[in-house]
C-alpha cells in the first residue's frame, strides 16, 4: 500500500503515540507498505519547531533525517502541478500545508494517512 503520511501521523508514529490506531500502526510496520512524506511536511515541522510550537528531542533537521531513514520513508517533492492544484482547493479548510499535501495526494493518486478531519473536505482518499 502506498500512503502519504500527514505531518501529524509522522510525529505520532515517531513517538509511538497511543492515538495511532492499531490498524494504522500495522500499515506503518508492514515492509510491503510504501511510506511517503511530502517535503511540505518537512517544511511544516521545521517552521513549527523554530516557532516553539513543536518540541523535538533534537533539531528538526536531525529528527527528519533520522525518521526518514529509520522508517524507509520516501520524500515527495513539491512540484508546480501540486501548487496549481492547491490553489483550486477550498481555502477555508485547513492551512496552506494541508492544502499542499492534499494537492500532492490528488495529483499523485495517493491516500493520505491522517486523523485530521480537514482532509475529508478535500477530494482525496483518506485512511484513518
Buried (B, 14 or more C-beta within 10 A) or exposed (E): EEBBBBBBBBBBBBEEEEEBEEEBBEBBEEEEBEBBBBBBBBBBBBEBBEEEEBEBEEEBEEBBEEBBEEBEBEEBEBBEEBBEBBEEBEEEBBEEBBBBBBBBBBBBEBBBBBBBEBBEBBEBBBBB
